[in-house]
Amino acid sequence: MTDFEWAIGLNRIMLKTVGLWPPDTRDTRENIRAKIRLTYNLITLLFILTIPSLIALIRVWGDMILMIENMMYSIPLLTTVFKVCIIWYKQEDLLPLIDMIERDWTKPKMKEERDVMLRRAKIIRAIATCGWIVTSFTIIFTFGLPSVGMTIRHVTNLTDPGKPLPIQSYYLHDVSKSPQFELTLLAQLLTLITTGFSYTGIDHFLGLLVLHVCGQLENLCLRLTHMKMYSDFDAALIYNIKDHIRLIRSVEIIDDTFNVMLLFLVLYLGIVFCLQGFLLINVVNQTGQLSYVHVGWYATAIVYISLHMCLYCVVGEVLVTQSEKIHHATYKYPWYNIDPKTSKNLMLTMLRASKPLYITAGRTFPMTMSTFCNLLKTSAGYISVLHANQD
């Protein structure tokens, strides 16, 4: 149990904070508290950040620079709302996967299998730790730089009639006076923290699920490779076949839960990558108006969203690679030297493993590094189109 708590601890803390961790059906009080946290998170996300930023977008409509700058915030906020709603709707479907991970950690296993799981868990914890750090620095820069007089966005009378808020937004109350401005600033800060936990926590949760399955596929490959070591070959083969079917079904649940979200995120990356790339080029080309703060902020934003999409594609690529190794392990086994009935079962496993396992974007295309490279290449091409149209 200690290994299990260590493996999922950071991911669970991040999602429990915003009420998105799949609840334990045996604890009614914790379920109620989780629903309260989730409801609060969603309401504040909508009414403190998302809706005011969209109203501000309507107000600046027609000014290309201000529109793009606004969409750098409003699109990620809309994406977070979409991700939160999907995970909320799919919580019951994800609970069996959490139970599966707990059983895999607590059941007896060989030292080699535990080492594989620990190696995958270290990767998961490293990703979650980086998410904590990046989210913290993003919030610090977003609210810290304006406090020392360094703005990270264009400030105009149209968007900021009084004191500028860190996030371009429009409220029905007058935020130019005290204490309305300070209270609104505090509300934005607290909401942005929970939004960061929601945005990054869901990404890391997907990584947790897929990388755990990858670790189990690697253990399955080890067992299939050393089938000669087992005294009861038939029993070992039956166990491995059942385990393979279990992992295939787990991937199907993961893909069914996240495929629509991944399709939305692919579109989001393409749009935001183009917009931020355009703003970066625009700032660099403004002779005598170059702001190192703007250049650094836009470049960091591009890297940040690219790394998140890269995370999806990397874990998808690892899943494909590990599933293909199952096919190679059964193919290389000397099945022609064993009983014909047993070899038939082994060949069926080989045929089942011949189709790689994928997580997909909208069941349209697989999330692999090839997809990621093609997406970046296409988005970079549209940046030049936007810049040419402005000229």
GIVEN-V347867 format. One line per field, one symbol per residue. phi: phi as a letter, one per 20 degrees, with the letter a starting at -180 (. if undefined). psi: psi as a letter, one per 40 degrees, with the letter a starting at -180 (. if undefined). burial: # if it has 9 or more other ideal C-beta (glycine too) atoms within 8 Angstrom, else .. A space follows every 50 residues. Layout:
BEGIN
phi: ???
psi: ???
burial: ???
END
This chain:
BEGIN
phi: .ffffffdgfffffffgdmdfgfffedfffffffffffffgfffffeddf fgfffffffefoefffffffffdffgffffgffffffffdgffeggffff fffffeffbffffffffffffffffffffffgffffffffffdefffdnd edbfdcffecfcffegdfbcdfeeeedeegffffffffffffffffffff fffffffgfffffffffffffffffdfffefdfffffffffffffgffff fffffffdffffffffffffffffffffffffffeefmcfdfffgfffff ffffffffffggfffffffffffffffffffeffffedggffffffffff ffefefecdcdmldbfecfffffffffffffffffffffff
psi: dddddddedddddddddefehhiheegdddddddddddddddddddeddd dddddddddehdhdddddddeddddddddddddddddddedddddddddd ddddddiiiidddddddddddddddddddddddddddddddddddddeeh ieihhidddgdbhhidhhihidiheeiieddddddddddddddddddddd dddddddddddddddddddddddddfddehdgdddddddddddddddddd dddddddeddddddddddddddddddddddddddeghefhhddddddddd dddddddddddddddddddddddddddddddehgdeeihddddddddddd ddedhihihihffdiigidddddddddddddddddddddd.
burial: ..##.#######.#######..#......##.##########.###.### .######.##....########################.##.###.##.# ##.##.......##.######.###.###.##.##..##.###.##.... ##......##.#.######.....#....##..##.############## #########################.#..#..#..###.##.##.###.# #.###.###.######.################......#..###.###. ##.###.#############.######.##..#.#..#...##.###### .##...#####....###..##..##.###.##..##....
END
